[in-house]
């Protein structure tokens, strides 16, 4: 049996590797920020009640089920935000990130910020937080990327695009 031992994407995904995925980068696709913010604030006010905080501490599963029922439309439409707000341990950090995101989305929706620039800035912020530190710096990451690309090009030219066992 032939098995490739290289970290290579299957053929159907290679075009996505060369171009940006088909994301709806359209400001009109952004939900109503004011309405979303109102829902988030209602959610936070509701869970800030002493009774709800006790419920969350004593029966987290029951608490999540209750919140899902109470804010069903929100949970269904914005599930990832809903789950971020339920994460008690990281709630304060998640709220700060959500407000930053909503602020950026509002600027995009109002036409004060280009959606592609916002997307690029967001990607760079993720790289700065998660990717570059593993290489020591952005410059070191770029050096390693250039080296890997050069090795890949050299390998492709020599006809060794994948080892077989």
N, C-alpha and C positions, 0 to 999 in steps of 0.2 A: 504494500500500500504506500502511495506517495503522500507525504505530508510536508507542507512548507513549514520551515522553522523561522520565518521572518515575521515581523510585526507589520503585516501588509493588510490593507483593507480589501474586502471582497470587491470584485469588479463593479458591482452595482453602486458602490459607495464612492468610487474613485472620483467621479465628477464633482461630488459634494466637497471633496477634499480640496479641489482646485478653485471652487467658487463658493461664495457665501451661501449658506442654506436659504431655502425659500421661506424667510420670515416675513410676516406682514409689517414691513417698515413703512407704515402709513399712519400719519397722525390721526386720521379719522378712525383708526382701529383702537385708539386709546379710549378707555371708558371715561365716563364723566367723573373727573377727579373730585369735584366738590361732593358729589353723592357718595363716592367711595370713601372719602375722608369722613363724612358724616356717619357712615356705617361703622367704620373703624373706631371712631370716637364713642359711638353708642355701645359697641362691643366692649371697649376698654372701661367705660363707666360701669357697665353691667358687671363685669368681673371684678371690679374694684370694691364692690360691696363686701362687708365683713363676712356675711353668710356665704357668699360665693367663693371667697378666698378660703374659707374653712372647708367648703365642699370640695374645692380643687385639691386641697392638701390631704383630705381623708379618703376621697374616692375619685381618683383622677379619671378612671374609665367612665364612671357615671357622670362626672363633670363634663367630659368631652361629649358624651351622648346628649346631655342636656343642652350644651352650647350649640351642638349641631342642629338640634330641634328648634331651639330658640332663634338661631340665625341661619336657618336652612337655606334661604335664597343666597345669602352671602357665602356660606360654605360651598354651595353648589357652583356659584359663578366665579368665585375667587378662592378656590380651595388652598392654593399655596400660601396666600396671605393669611387665611383662616388658621392654617397649621402653624405658621410662624407666630401668630398671636397666642396660640395655645401653649407654646413652648415656654413654660414658666421660667426655667433656668436662664434662658437667653432673651426673655421678653423685652427688657429695656433696650438691649442692643438691636434687636429686631425692629422695634418701634422706631428707633433713630434711623435705621437703614430704610425703612418703609417711608418715613417722612421725606428723606432725601430723594428717594425714588419718585415719590408723588410730586415733589417740587420740580424735579427734572421733567417728568411727564407733562406737568402743567405748562412749563415753558415751551415744550415741543408743541403741545396742543394749541397754545396761543400764538405759535409762529415765531417766538423769540429765540428758539434753538432748533437747529436742524436735527432731524431724527437720526440721520446717519452719523452725525458728529456725536450725538448723545450715545449712540450704540458703540461707537469706536472708543469714546471716553470710558464707558462702562467696562468694555472688554479690557482696556488698558488697566483700569483700577483692579480688576480681578487678577490680571497677570502680575501686577505689582504686589498684590497681597499673597497670591498662592504659587505662582510659577517662578518669578525671578529670585525669591529668597532661596529656593532649592538649588540654584546655580550660583548664588553669592551676589549677583547683581544682574541688571538688565543687559549690560555689556557682555558679561560672561555667558549669559543665556544666548545672546545673538552670536557669539563666537562658536558656541557648541552647536547651534542650529546651522551655521554656515559649514562647519566641519562635517556634520551629519549629511547635509545636502551634497557636499563635495564627494563624500564617500558613496552616497547613493548614485550620483551621476557617474562616478568612476565604475561602480559595480554594474550599472546598466549598460555602459559602453563596452564593458568586457563580456557582457552576456551572462552575468551571474546575478540575475534579479531575485533569486531565491534558492536556498539550499534545500536539497531533498534528502530524506533518510530512507 
